[in-house]
Structures are given as C-alpha cells and as structure tokens.
C-alpha cells in the first residue's frame, strides 16, 4: 500500500481558470442565495443543504474540485487558489463557506495519510459524486487538545488474530456539516495511538444530534456526533496503520489555517466595504461621513490597512506552500500568524462597520450585524487566537535562541536593504519593528521572563505584527517592481500599497516597542535594577520619530477608498 505525505496544495490552477471559478462562484451564490433568503435562513437558523450540495455537485458548481488532486478527479488547486476561493465565499456568507471548508477539512486526513486505494475511493467520491464530508476531531472535553480525546477504536479480530475491523465509541462536538455529511473522518484512540477512520453516516450506531443554536454562522450545520459500537471494516482506518492521527492532523495546519484566515479577510472586507458605501451616502453636519477625517481615521482606514497586511501574509504563506515549503507541517507557524492577524483584523473591521452605521448597524436589517456575528467564529475554530499566539511564540522563541538573537536582527537588516532599493514602502520602519522585537526577546531571555505564560502570549502577538509589517513592505515593493502575484487581487496599486505599508509599519513598530517594554517591565520585580538597561535597547526614539507623516498617509488611503484619488 502506498501512503503519500506532504503539503495539501496541488500544482495550482492557471490564472484564467481561477478567475472563471471565482466568477462562477459569485454568480452561483448571488442567484441561489438572495439577500432576503440569506437573512431569513440566518433568522431561522437553517443550513441551506440544497445550496451546499449544489456547490459540491460537479454538474453544477463543483467548488470542491479545487481541493482535490487531479489524479483523483479534481482540479489540483494550490494553496493560493484555495485562499482566493475561501475569501470570495466568505464575502458572500461565512456559514456557507464553512460548509464547503468542512468537506475539505474532512478530506485532509485522506489527502495526507491515506493509501492510494483509499484516495481513489473517497477523493473520487468527493470529486465525481459531490459527497459531503465532515471532520470529526473536537470533543466536549478536547478542543484544540486532541491528545485529550476519549473516543476509542477497539480492534475486531478473527480467530487467527487478524484485525478485520474496529469498534468505535465516543462523542464529537461542534462538528461542521455534522448532521448533513455523507461521510465523517473521525479521530479515535486505537490501541497503538490516535488514528483516523472514515465513517459513513448510515453506519449502525452512528447518530447526529440536532444542529447547535449558534451565535453566528447560522447557515452552517453544526452538530454533536454520537458513536455507539460503530463497527467499521479494517480498510476504513486511514493509511492502514494505527497511531498516525495526530501527525496527519498537524501536517496541514499551515494550509488549513490560511483558509480560515481568508474567511476573516473576506468577512472583514465585506463589512468594511459596506461601511464605505454607507459613509458616501450618510450625511452628518451637512456633509457625507466619507468627508469626516475623524470618522475615517478611526473606523475605516486602520482596518483597511490591517486587512491588507493580513492578505500579504496569507499570500506569502500560500505561495511558499505552493512552492513546496509546506512539507510535514513546515509552514504551521506561518499559518498561525496568518490566521491570528487576519481573523482578529476581520473581527475588528466588522465591529467598526457596525459603529460606522450607527444605530442601523445594530439592527438585523443591515448585513454588517450578521457579518460581525459570523466572523467571530474565525478566531475560535481551527485553533483559537490564544493557541495561535502560543504556537507563534514557542516557535519563534526557539529561532531566537538557536540564532543567538540574530533571527529578527537579520530580518531588520534585510528590510534596511529593501529600503535602499524601494524607499517609499516603509521598510525602514518595519525594520524598527524587527529591531525592537529582537531587543524584547533578548530581554526576556536574559531575565527568563518566558516562564510567565502571559508574556509568551503577548510575544506571539508582537511577533505577528512585526512579521506582517515585514511581508507587507515586501509585497508593496514587489508590486512597485511590476512583479505582483498574478492571482492576487489588483484593487490597490503599488503606490497605494506603499502608503499602506508605511501606516502598518508605524503601528507594528509602536506596538512592539511600547507593548514589549510594558511586558518586559511588568514581568520584572518592582525594585529590579534591570528595567532601565533592558528597555534602553528598544529603539523608542526612532519609533516615535517614524510616526511623522502618519496622518497625511491616512488621508491618502481614505481618498483611495472613497475613489477620490
């Protein structure tokens, strides 16, 4: 039996095919899910199973074909293609996007760990028959901690001791597509360790509860699953070898997390664009809100900038995965950074959009209220923001230690060189963020401050901002060079991205310097003599000086967003 491991992304679609798929997806959802039906389904808390199945039907939309390798009847889409599709789906409805994502997620263990025979069997069923999958990992007492699961898989043996099947018992919780899926990939504790099994929904002993009554994504089906003496043939063990389940799950976090990041990006931009349109029409004090600097610089511009910083990191990670750098979970930390930045930015943008609409935004008549409820889940599923912060901090902390503190100093030096070549993209300011981060990490090492869990959490956030500033500066420079990724949206040109990069770099540098100093000092004893020397290594003066020109840059982005420039 052949087992294939590695990153999930395929060779990738050509640009024209991707554009046609995105257009077809938009047209399909617009036709099948009118605004009124969307609001009605949300109010009634009903998943439109007919639309989910139509989207999965290769004779109608067949969006899941993008996620399936060509060898198994799919289109062999890559990570970049998946991010673009997820973003577009999220702009229409994050609940519906979650239903499609659930089939992809449910196929993950098969993609990375199954035998070729199993792939031919189940991936072809997804590609050719539109089979809907679910991913059965989470349990009532085991969310992100999959090692704490209680679901078991006992061997069934014949008289000669040959394993002929498995008997599964347990419960899964908060499973997307739980009560509409045709097949469920279930993680269970086998005798030799955690293992994945494919469970058809008509297997005796399997049952799904009524859908959960959720705060948001009410157009998705979320249900608890019950497995009582569910008997499966031995060939339903993915890969045919026990104990590979956690490894298989961890291999694709970089990939799956950029998809959730894309949900945050799409939801955030949809909410913000609705706020921008509203601000052009709504008059206050005799002039449209769009002309109010205070309104724009609080509720619009910063969120647009953070969303594009998020996009930059998503695209950078997707491009690396498609380039073969995602083998065996190698991009998991990058996926965590993308998810943390994009989902938090999407939530903040949706919240600001409600504020921008005033009282109207708080009513269910306006879609921004629904978007805010929907996008909230993105900071929870596929690993909470807190899990992301810890993942990021632990990984980059090791990089700091292994390089003797050079990891972020070297990134700062690279950014300084970029500034010499492209002086408008704010790479020099992004370099200050990396310099400050290196100083903060070194102070934490010297005083052993990472023994404080909260300090680690905060380091994860600071690392996220510094790296996103770095990548946005590089994206802006690349766009100015005429070398933007051909599949990237072209909403903002090179000069505009340069201005956005300067704005975000200032924010990142200030955040790293100020918050870093706060937690370094906060973790030391009140009478510590080390506070002053440690904080002196952070380039506070340069960071403050770099804020010059911020308001003018924000004015420019406001003009761009409202079509005035």
C-alpha positions as CSV (number, residue, x, y, z in Angstrom):
1,X,0.0,0.0,0.0
2,X,1.3,3.4,-0.9
3,X,1.0,6.4,1.5
4,X,1.5,9.9,0.4
5,X,2.5,12.7,2.8
6,X,3.3,16.3,2.5
7,X,1.5,19.6,1.9
8,X,-2.0,19.5,0.6
9,X,-1.8,22.1,-2.1
10,X,-1.6,20.9,-5.7
11,X,0.1,22.3,-8.7
12,X,-2.3,25.2,-8.9
13,X,-4.8,26.5,-11.3
14,X,-3.9,28.8,-14.2
15,X,-5.0,32.3,-13.6
16,X,-7.8,32.3,-16.2
17,X,-9.3,29.1,-14.7
18,X,-9.1,30.6,-11.2
19,X,-10.9,33.8,-12.4
20,X,-13.6,31.8,-14.1
21,X,-14.1,29.8,-10.9
22,X,-14.3,32.9,-8.8
23,X,-16.8,34.5,-11.2
24,X,-18.9,31.3,-11.3
25,X,-18.9,31.1,-7.5
26,X,-20.1,34.6,-7.2
27,X,-22.8,34.3,-9.8
28,X,-24.0,31.0,-8.3
29,X,-24.3,32.3,-4.8
30,X,-25.9,35.5,-5.9
31,X,-28.5,33.5,-7.7
32,X,-29.2,30.8,-5.2
33,X,-28.8,32.9,-2.0
34,X,-30.6,36.2,-2.4
35,X,-30.1,38.8,0.4
36,X,-33.6,38.2,1.7
37,X,-33.2,34.4,1.8
38,X,-29.8,34.8,3.5
39,X,-31.3,36.9,6.2
40,X,-34.3,34.6,6.6
41,X,-32.1,31.5,6.9
42,X,-30.0,33.3,9.5
43,X,-33.1,34.3,11.5
44,X,-34.4,30.7,11.3
45,X,-31.0,29.2,12.0
46,X,-31.3,26.8,9.0
47,X,-28.4,25.5,6.9
48,X,-29.4,25.6,3.2
49,X,-28.4,22.0,2.4
50,X,-29.7,22.3,-1.1
51,X,-27.1,25.0,-1.8
52,X,-24.3,23.2,0.0
53,X,-24.9,20.1,-2.2
54,X,-25.3,22.1,-5.4
55,X,-22.0,23.8,-4.7
56,X,-20.5,20.3,-4.3
57,X,-22.2,18.9,-7.3
58,X,-19.6,18.7,-10.2
59,X,-22.5,19.1,-12.6
60,X,-23.5,22.4,-11.1
61,X,-20.6,24.4,-9.4
62,X,-18.2,21.7,-8.1
63,X,-16.2,24.1,-6.0
64,X,-14.7,21.2,-4.0
65,X,-12.9,20.1,-7.2
66,X,-10.3,22.8,-6.5
67,X,-9.2,21.0,-3.3
68,X,-8.9,17.5,-4.9
69,X,-5.7,16.4,-6.7
70,X,-6.0,15.8,-10.5
71,X,-5.1,12.2,-10.0
72,X,-8.4,11.6,-8.1
73,X,-10.7,13.6,-10.4
74,X,-10.1,17.1,-9.1
75,X,-8.5,20.3,-10.5
76,X,-5.3,20.1,-8.4
77,X,-5.7,23.6,-7.0
78,X,-3.0,25.1,-4.8
79,X,-3.0,27.0,-1.5
80,X,-3.2,30.3,-3.3
81,X,-6.3,29.2,-5.2
82,X,-7.9,27.9,-2.0
83,X,-7.3,31.2,-0.2
84,X,-8.9,33.2,-3.1
85,X,-11.9,30.9,-3.2
86,X,-12.3,31.0,0.6
87,X,-12.2,34.8,0.7
88,X,-14.8,35.1,-2.0
89,X,-17.1,32.6,-0.3
90,X,-16.7,34.4,3.0
91,X,-17.7,37.7,1.4
92,X,-21.0,36.0,0.5
93,X,-21.6,34.1,3.7
94,X,-19.1,32.6,6.2
95,X,-21.6,30.0,7.3
96,X,-21.9,28.7,3.8
97,X,-18.1,28.9,3.3
98,X,-17.7,26.9,6.5
99,X,-19.9,24.1,5.0
100,X,-17.6,23.9,1.9
101,X,-14.5,24.2,4.1
102,X,-15.7,21.3,6.2
103,X,-15.6,18.9,3.2
104,X,-12.1,20.0,2.5
105,X,-11.1,19.6,6.2
106,X,-12.8,16.2,6.3
107,X,-10.7,15.1,3.4
108,X,-7.4,16.3,4.9
109,X,-6.5,13.0,6.7
110,X,-7.2,11.2,3.4
111,X,-5.1,13.6,1.4
112,X,-2.1,13.4,3.7
113,X,-2.3,9.9,5.1
114,X,-4.4,7.5,3.1
115,X,-3.3,4.7,0.8
116,X,-3.7,5.3,-2.9
117,X,-6.6,2.8,-2.9
118,X,-8.3,4.8,-0.2
119,X,-7.7,8.1,-2.0
120,X,-9.1,6.6,-5.2
121,X,-12.2,5.5,-3.3
122,X,-13.0,8.6,-1.2
123,X,-11.5,11.5,-3.0
124,X,-13.1,10.4,-6.2
125,X,-16.4,10.3,-4.4
126,X,-15.9,13.9,-3.4
127,X,-14.8,15.0,-6.9
128,X,-17.2,12.9,-9.0
129,X,-20.3,12.4,-6.8
130,X,-20.2,15.6,-4.7
131,X,-20.0,13.6,-1.4
132,X,-20.2,16.0,1.6
133,X,-17.6,15.3,4.3
134,X,-17.2,16.4,8.0
135,X,-14.2,16.5,10.2
136,X,-14.8,14.7,13.5
137,X,-11.9,15.7,15.8
138,X,-13.2,18.0,18.5
139,X,-14.8,16.6,21.6
140,X,-16.7,18.1,24.6
141,X,-13.5,18.0,26.7
142,X,-10.9,18.0,23.9
143,X,-11.0,21.1,21.7
144,X,-7.6,22.1,20.5
145,X,-6.0,19.5,22.8
146,X,-6.6,16.5,20.5
147,X,-4.5,14.3,22.8
148,X,-7.2,14.5,25.5
149,X,-9.8,12.8,23.4
150,X,-11.9,10.0,24.8
151,X,-13.3,8.4,21.6
152,X,-11.9,4.9,21.3
153,X,-11.4,2.4,18.4
154,X,-11.1,-1.2,19.6
155,X,-9.8,-3.9,17.3
156,X,-12.1,-6.6,16.0
157,X,-10.1,-9.7,15.3
158,X,-10.9,-13.1,13.7
159,X,-10.0,-16.4,15.2
160,X,-6.4,-16.1,13.8
161,X,-5.8,-12.7,15.4
162,X,-6.1,-10.8,12.2
163,X,-7.7,-7.4,12.5
164,X,-10.8,-7.3,10.4
165,X,-12.3,-4.1,11.7
166,X,-12.8,-1.6,14.5
167,X,-15.5,-0.8,17.0
168,X,-15.7,2.9,17.8
169,X,-17.3,4.5,20.8
170,X,-17.3,8.2,21.8
171,X,-18.7,11.6,21.1
172,X,-17.7,14.5,18.9
173,X,-18.8,18.1,19.5
174,X,-19.2,21.2,17.3
175,X,-18.8,19.4,14.0
176,X,-19.4,21.4,10.9
177,X,-21.7,19.5,8.5
178,X,-22.3,17.1,11.3
179,X,-25.8,16.1,10.5
180,X,-25.7,16.6,6.7
181,X,-22.4,14.9,5.9
182,X,-22.4,11.7,3.9
183,X,-19.0,10.7,5.4
184,X,-17.2,11.7,8.5
185,X,-13.5,11.4,9.2
186,X,-13.3,10.5,12.9
187,X,-10.3,10.7,15.2
188,X,-10.2,7.9,17.7
189,X,-7.8,6.4,20.1
190,X,-6.8,3.0,18.7
191,X,-4.5,0.6,20.7
192,X,-1.4,2.0,19.0
193,X,-2.4,5.6,19.3
194,X,-4.7,8.3,17.7
195,X,-6.0,7.2,14.3
196,X,-8.4,8.5,11.6
197,X,-11.3,6.5,10.4
198,X,-13.8,7.1,7.6
199,X,-17.4,6.6,9.0
200,X,-20.4,6.6,6.6
201,X,-23.4,8.3,8.1
202,X,-25.6,5.3,7.7
203,X,-23.4,3.0,9.8
204,X,-25.3,1.4,12.6
205,X,-24.6,3.0,15.9
206,X,-23.8,6.4,14.4
207,X,-26.1,9.4,15.1
208,X,-26.0,13.1,14.8
209,X,-27.7,15.5,17.2
210,X,-29.9,18.4,16.3
211,X,-27.9,21.4,15.0
212,X,-26.4,23.7,17.6
213,X,-28.1,27.0,18.3
214,X,-25.1,29.3,17.5
215,X,-24.3,33.0,17.9
216,X,-23.3,33.2,14.2
217,X,-22.6,31.2,11.0
218,X,-26.2,30.1,11.3
219,X,-26.3,29.0,7.7
220,X,-23.8,26.2,8.6
221,X,-24.8,22.9,10.1
222,X,-23.0,22.3,13.4
223,X,-23.9,19.2,15.4
224,X,-22.7,16.8,18.0
225,X,-22.0,13.2,16.8
226,X,-22.5,10.0,18.8
227,X,-20.7,6.8,18.1
228,X,-22.1,3.8,20.0
229,X,-20.4,0.5,19.0
230,X,-19.9,1.7,15.4
231,X,-18.3,-1.2,13.6
232,X,-16.1,-0.4,10.6
233,X,-14.1,-2.7,8.2
234,X,-10.3,-2.5,8.7
235,X,-9.9,-0.7,5.4
236,X,-11.7,2.3,6.9
237,X,-8.5,3.0,9.0
238,X,-6.9,5.8,7.0
239,X,-3.4,4.7,5.9
240,X,-3.9,1.2,7.3
241,X,-1.6,2.0,10.2
242,X,-2.6,3.0,13.7
243,X,-1.1,5.8,15.7
244,X,-0.6,8.3,12.8
245,X,-3.6,10.5,13.6
246,X,-2.0,13.5,15.3
247,X,0.9,13.6,12.9
248,X,-1.6,13.6,10.0
249,X,-3.6,16.4,11.6
250,X,-0.5,18.5,12.2
251,X,0.8,18.2,8.7
252,X,-1.7,20.5,7.2
253,X,-2.2,23.3,9.8
254,X,-0.3,25.8,7.7
255,X,-2.6,25.1,4.8
256,X,-6.0,24.9,6.7
257,X,-5.3,27.9,8.8
258,X,-4.7,30.2,5.9
259,X,-8.1,29.2,4.7
260,X,-9.7,30.3,7.9
261,X,-7.5,33.4,7.7
262,X,-9.1,34.0,4.3
263,X,-12.6,33.8,6.0
264,X,-11.6,36.5,8.3
265,X,-10.2,38.6,5.5
266,X,-13.3,38.2,3.3
267,X,-15.7,38.9,6.1
268,X,-13.7,41.9,7.3
269,X,-13.5,43.4,3.8
270,X,-17.2,42.8,3.1
271,X,-18.2,44.6,6.3
272,X,-15.8,47.4,5.7
273,X,-16.9,47.9,2.0
274,X,-20.4,48.2,3.3
275,X,-19.4,50.8,5.7
276,X,-17.5,52.7,3.0
277,X,-20.6,52.7,0.8
278,X,-22.8,53.8,3.7
279,X,-20.3,56.7,4.5
280,X,-20.6,58.0,1.0
281,X,-24.4,58.3,1.4
282,X,-24.9,59.2,5.0
283,X,-24.7,62.9,5.8
284,X,-23.9,64.4,9.1
285,X,-23.4,68.1,9.8
286,X,-24.2,68.8,6.2
287,X,-21.6,66.6,4.6
288,X,-21.1,62.8,4.0
289,X,-19.4,60.8,6.6
290,X,-16.8,59.9,4.0
291,X,-15.5,63.5,4.3
292,X,-15.0,63.3,8.0
293,X,-11.4,62.7,8.9
294,X,-12.1,61.6,12.4
295,X,-14.6,59.0,11.2
296,X,-12.3,57.7,8.5
297,X,-9.1,57.5,10.6
298,X,-10.8,55.6,13.4
299,X,-13.4,53.4,11.7
300,X,-12.2,52.8,8.1
301,X,-8.5,53.4,7.3
302,X,-6.8,51.4,10.0
303,X,-8.9,48.4,9.3
304,X,-8.3,48.5,5.6
305,X,-4.6,48.6,6.3
306,X,-4.7,45.7,8.7
307,X,-6.7,43.6,6.3
308,X,-4.2,44.2,3.5
309,X,-1.3,43.4,5.9
310,X,-3.2,40.2,6.6
311,X,-3.6,39.5,2.9
312,X,0.1,40.0,2.4
313,X,1.0,37.3,5.0
314,X,-1.7,34.9,3.7
315,X,-0.4,35.2,0.2
316,X,3.2,34.9,1.2
317,X,2.4,31.7,3.1
318,X,0.3,30.3,0.3
319,X,3.0,31.0,-2.2
320,X,5.6,29.2,-0.1
321,X,3.3,26.2,0.4
322,X,2.7,26.0,-3.4
323,X,6.4,26.2,-3.8
324,X,6.9,23.0,-1.8
325,X,7.9,24.5,1.5
326,X,4.8,23.1,3.4
327,X,6.1,19.6,3.7
328,X,5.3,17.8,7.0
329,X,3.9,20.9,8.7
330,X,6.8,23.1,8.0
331,X,4.6,26.2,7.5
332,X,2.4,25.7,10.5
333,X,3.7,28.7,12.4
334,X,3.3,30.9,9.3
335,X,-0.3,29.6,9.0
336,X,-0.8,30.6,12.7
337,X,0.5,34.1,12.0
338,X,-1.8,34.5,9.0
339,X,-4.8,33.2,10.9
340,X,-4.1,35.3,14.0
341,X,-3.7,38.6,12.1
342,X,-6.5,38.1,9.6
343,X,-9.2,36.8,11.9
344,X,-8.5,39.5,14.5
345,X,-8.4,42.1,11.8
346,X,-11.6,40.8,10.3
347,X,-13.4,40.9,13.7
348,X,-12.2,44.4,14.3
349,X,-13.2,45.6,10.9
350,X,-16.7,44.1,11.3
351,X,-17.1,45.8,14.7
352,X,-16.0,49.1,13.2
353,X,-18.5,48.7,10.4
354,X,-21.4,48.4,12.9
355,X,-20.1,51.5,14.6
356,X,-19.9,53.3,11.2
357,X,-23.5,52.5,10.5
358,X,-24.6,53.9,13.9
359,X,-27.9,52.5,15.2
360,X,-28.7,51.0,11.8
361,X,-25.7,48.8,12.1
362,X,-27.0,47.2,15.3
363,X,-30.2,46.0,13.6
364,X,-30.6,42.8,11.7
365,X,-31.9,44.7,8.7
366,X,-28.3,45.6,7.9
367,X,-26.0,42.8,6.9
368,X,-23.0,44.2,8.9
369,X,-24.7,42.9,12.1
370,X,-24.8,39.4,10.7
371,X,-21.2,39.6,9.4
372,X,-20.0,40.6,12.9
373,X,-21.7,37.5,14.4
374,X,-20.4,35.3,11.6
375,X,-16.8,36.4,11.5
376,X,-16.4,36.0,15.3
377,X,-16.0,32.2,14.9
378,X,-12.8,32.6,12.8
379,X,-10.9,33.5,16.0
380,X,-12.1,30.2,17.6
381,X,-12.2,27.3,15.1
382,X,-9.1,25.7,13.7
383,X,-7.3,26.9,16.9
384,X,-8.2,29.9,19.0
385,X,-6.3,33.2,18.8
386,X,-4.7,32.2,22.1
387,X,-3.5,28.9,20.7
388,X,-2.1,30.8,17.7
389,X,-0.2,33.2,20.0
390,X,1.3,30.3,21.9
391,X,2.2,28.4,18.7
392,X,3.9,31.5,17.2
393,X,5.8,32.5,20.4
394,X,7.1,29.0,21.1
395,X,8.4,28.6,17.5
396,X,10.0,32.0,17.1
397,X,11.4,31.8,20.6
398,X,13.4,28.8,19.5
399,X,14.6,30.6,16.4
400,X,15.8,33.5,18.7
401,X,17.7,31.1,20.9
402,X,19.2,29.0,18.1
403,X,20.5,32.0,16.3
404,X,21.8,33.8,19.4
405,X,19.3,36.6,18.9
406,X,20.1,37.1,15.2
407,X,16.8,35.9,13.7
408,X,15.0,39.3,13.9
409,X,18.1,41.4,13.7
410,X,18.8,39.7,10.3
411,X,15.3,40.4,9.2
412,X,15.8,44.0,10.1
413,X,19.0,44.2,8.1
414,X,17.2,42.7,5.1
415,X,14.5,45.3,5.4
416,X,17.1,48.1,5.6
417,X,18.5,46.8,2.3
418,X,15.0,46.8,0.8
419,X,14.6,50.4,2.0
420,X,17.7,51.4,0.0
421,X,16.1,49.9,-3.2
422,X,12.4,51.0,-2.6
423,X,12.5,53.9,-0.1
424,X,8.7,54.5,-0.2
425,X,7.4,51.2,1.2
426,X,8.3,51.9,4.9
427,X,10.8,49.0,5.0
428,X,13.0,51.1,7.3
429,X,10.1,51.5,9.7
430,X,9.3,47.7,9.5
431,X,12.9,47.2,10.3
432,X,12.4,49.1,13.6
433,X,9.7,46.7,14.5
434,X,12.0,43.7,14.0
435,X,14.8,45.5,15.9
436,X,12.5,46.2,18.8
437,X,11.3,42.6,18.7
438,X,14.9,41.3,18.9
439,X,15.5,43.6,21.9
440,X,12.4,42.5,23.6
441,X,13.1,38.8,23.1
442,X,16.6,39.2,24.3
443,X,15.4,40.9,27.4
444,X,13.0,38.0,28.0
445,X,15.9,35.6,27.6
446,X,18.2,37.4,29.9
447,X,15.7,37.7,32.7
448,X,14.0,34.3,31.9
449,X,10.7,36.1,31.5
450,X,9.1,33.4,29.3
451,X,8.4,31.4,32.4
452,X,5.3,33.7,32.5
453,X,2.7,32.2,30.2
454,X,1.1,35.6,29.6
455,X,4.4,37.0,28.4
456,X,4.6,34.2,25.8
457,X,1.1,35.1,24.7
458,X,2.0,38.7,24.3
459,X,5.2,37.8,22.4
460,X,3.1,35.9,20.0
461,X,1.0,39.0,19.2
462,X,4.1,41.2,18.8
463,X,5.8,38.6,16.5
464,X,2.7,38.5,14.4
465,X,2.7,42.3,13.9
466,X,6.4,42.6,13.2
467,X,6.3,39.8,10.6
468,X,3.2,41.1,8.9
469,X,4.9,44.6,8.6
470,X,7.9,42.9,7.0
471,X,5.8,41.0,4.5
472,X,3.5,43.9,3.6
473,X,6.6,46.0,2.8
474,X,7.9,43.3,0.6
475,X,4.6,42.9,-1.2
476,X,4.4,46.7,-1.8
477,X,8.0,46.6,-3.2
478,X,7.2,43.7,-5.4
479,X,4.1,45.4,-6.7
480,X,6.1,48.6,-7.5
481,X,8.5,46.3,-9.3
482,X,5.7,45.1,-11.5
483,X,6.1,41.6,-10.1
484,X,2.9,41.2,-8.1
485,X,1.5,37.7,-7.9
486,X,-0.7,37.2,-11.0
487,X,-3.5,35.7,-8.9
488,X,-3.5,38.5,-6.3
489,X,-6.4,41.0,-6.4
490,X,-5.4,44.2,-8.1
491,X,-7.6,46.6,-6.0
492,X,-4.6,48.5,-4.8
493,X,-1.7,49.6,-6.9
494,X,1.9,49.7,-5.9
495,X,2.0,53.4,-4.6
496,X,-1.2,52.7,-2.6
497,X,0.3,49.6,-1.0
498,X,3.4,51.5,-0.2
499,X,1.4,54.0,1.8
500,X,-0.5,51.2,3.5
501,X,2.8,49.6,4.3
502,X,4.1,52.8,5.9
503,X,1.0,53.1,8.0
504,X,1.1,49.5,9.2
505,X,4.8,49.5,9.8
506,X,4.4,52.5,12.1
507,X,1.7,50.7,14.0
508,X,3.7,47.5,14.3
509,X,6.9,49.3,15.5
510,X,5.0,51.3,18.1
511,X,3.1,48.1,19.3
512,X,6.3,46.1,19.6
513,X,8.2,48.8,21.3
514,X,5.5,50.0,23.7
515,X,3.9,46.7,24.5
516,X,7.2,44.9,24.5
517,X,8.5,47.4,27.1
518,X,5.3,47.1,29.1
519,X,5.6,43.3,29.5
520,X,9.3,43.2,30.0
521,X,9.0,45.7,32.8
522,X,5.8,44.1,34.0
523,X,7.4,40.7,34.4
524,X,10.3,42.0,36.5
525,X,10.2,42.6,40.2
526,X,9.1,46.2,41.1
527,X,12.6,47.0,42.5
528,X,14.6,45.4,39.7
529,X,17.7,47.3,38.6
530,X,17.4,45.6,35.2
531,X,14.4,47.5,34.0
532,X,16.2,50.6,32.7
533,X,19.1,48.8,30.8
534,X,16.7,46.3,29.2
535,X,14.3,48.9,28.0
536,X,17.1,51.1,26.7
537,X,17.9,48.5,24.0
538,X,14.4,49.1,22.4
539,X,14.7,51.9,19.7
540,X,11.9,54.1,21.2
541,X,13.2,57.4,19.9
542,X,13.5,56.1,16.3
543,X,10.0,54.6,16.5
544,X,8.5,57.9,17.7
545,X,10.3,59.8,15.0
546,X,9.0,57.4,12.4
547,X,5.4,58.3,13.2
548,X,5.9,61.6,11.3
549,X,3.7,61.7,8.2
550,X,1.1,59.2,9.6
551,X,-1.9,61.4,9.3
552,X,-1.1,62.5,5.7
553,X,-0.7,58.9,4.7
554,X,-4.1,58.0,6.3
555,X,-5.7,60.9,4.4
556,X,-4.3,59.4,1.2
557,X,-5.8,56.0,1.9
558,X,-9.1,57.5,2.7
559,X,-9.1,59.2,-0.6
560,X,-8.3,55.9,-2.4
561,X,-11.0,54.0,-0.6
562,X,-13.6,56.6,-1.5
563,X,-12.5,56.9,-5.1
564,X,-11.1,60.4,-4.6
565,X,-7.6,59.5,-5.6
